[in-house]
Amino acid sequence: MNENGSRIRIQVAYALPERQWLVPLEVPDGTTAAQAVVASGLPARVRDFAATEHTLAVYSHPVPSSYVMQAGDRLEILRPLLADPKQVRRERARRG
């Protein structure tokens, strides 16, 4: 947090095939992406969250866990792809 104690508003988004979460948060200025994930409460609320390797993104642009959140950011917690989209398209084209 910076010296004046200011806070920013952000959102944390996470989706599963059957459910999605969009968690609005007010966090201290200087909060990292990793800290925002914890502050969202999702690791504790979502079953098997810790067992899955996630990628973090802000408005679809990948960011490291050390990324410092900015006011208005939407942090997306991305699950691994089940299949490579390019490979799926190739196989679909091959089958005709």
C-alpha positions as CSV (number, residue, x, y, z in Angstrom):
1,M,0.0,0.0,0.0
2,N,1.3,3.5,-0.7
3,E,1.9,6.0,2.0
4,N,-1.5,7.8,1.8
5,G,-3.5,4.5,2.2
6,S,-5.5,5.0,-1.0
7,R,-7.6,2.1,-2.4
8,I,-8.6,1.1,-5.9
9,R,-11.6,-0.8,-7.3
10,I,-11.0,-3.9,-9.4
11,Q,-12.8,-7.1,-10.4
12,V,-11.6,-10.7,-10.3
13,A,-13.2,-13.1,-12.7
14,Y,-13.1,-16.9,-12.8
15,A,-15.2,-19.3,-14.8
16,L,-15.9,-23.1,-14.8
17,P,-18.1,-24.8,-17.4
18,E,-21.0,-24.8,-15.0
19,R,-20.5,-21.6,-13.1
20,Q,-18.7,-18.2,-13.1
21,W,-17.7,-15.7,-10.5
22,L,-17.1,-11.9,-10.9
23,V,-15.9,-10.5,-7.6
24,P,-15.8,-6.8,-7.2
25,L,-13.1,-5.7,-4.8
26,E,-11.7,-2.5,-3.2
27,V,-8.0,-3.2,-2.5
28,P,-5.0,-1.1,-1.3
29,D,-3.2,0.7,-4.1
30,G,-0.1,-1.4,-4.9
31,T,-2.0,-4.8,-4.6
32,T,-0.5,-7.5,-6.9
33,A,-2.4,-9.9,-9.1
34,A,-1.5,-12.7,-6.7
35,Q,-2.8,-10.7,-3.7
36,A,-6.0,-9.9,-5.6
37,V,-6.7,-13.6,-6.2
38,V,-6.4,-14.3,-2.5
39,A,-8.5,-11.2,-1.6
40,S,-11.2,-12.5,-3.9
41,G,-11.8,-15.5,-1.7
42,L,-12.0,-17.8,-4.7
43,P,-9.2,-20.1,-3.7
44,A,-11.1,-21.0,-0.5
45,R,-14.5,-21.1,-2.2
46,V,-13.8,-23.1,-5.4
47,R,-13.2,-26.8,-5.0
48,D,-9.9,-28.0,-6.5
49,F,-8.8,-24.4,-7.2
50,A,-5.3,-25.0,-5.7
51,A,-4.9,-28.2,-7.7
52,T,-5.2,-26.4,-11.0
53,E,-2.5,-24.3,-12.6
54,H,-3.9,-21.0,-13.6
55,T,-2.8,-18.2,-15.8
56,L,-3.6,-14.6,-14.9
57,A,-4.7,-11.9,-17.4
58,V,-6.0,-8.4,-17.3
59,Y,-8.6,-7.9,-20.0
60,S,-7.3,-11.0,-21.8
61,H,-3.6,-9.8,-21.7
62,P,-1.5,-12.3,-19.7
63,V,0.2,-10.8,-16.6
64,P,2.6,-12.2,-14.0
65,S,1.4,-12.7,-10.5
66,S,3.6,-9.7,-9.5
67,Y,1.6,-7.4,-11.8
68,V,0.5,-4.3,-9.8
69,M,-3.3,-3.9,-10.2
70,Q,-4.6,-0.6,-11.5
71,A,-7.9,1.0,-10.8
72,G,-10.6,-0.5,-13.0
73,D,-8.7,-3.6,-13.9
74,R,-10.5,-6.9,-14.3
75,L,-8.2,-9.8,-13.3
76,E,-9.1,-13.0,-15.1
77,I,-8.0,-16.3,-13.6
78,L,-7.7,-18.6,-16.6
79,R,-7.8,-22.4,-16.5
80,P,-5.6,-24.5,-18.8
81,L,-7.1,-25.4,-22.2
82,L,-8.4,-28.9,-22.5
83,A,-7.3,-29.1,-26.1
84,D,-5.1,-27.0,-28.4
85,P,-7.6,-25.0,-30.6
86,K,-5.2,-25.2,-33.6
87,Q,-5.0,-28.9,-33.4
88,V,-8.8,-29.2,-33.0
89,R,-9.3,-27.1,-36.2
90,R,-6.7,-29.2,-38.1
91,E,-8.5,-32.4,-37.1
92,R,-11.9,-31.0,-38.0
93,A,-10.6,-29.9,-41.5
94,R,-9.0,-33.3,-42.1
95,R,-12.3,-35.1,-41.3
96,G,-14.0,-32.8,-43.8
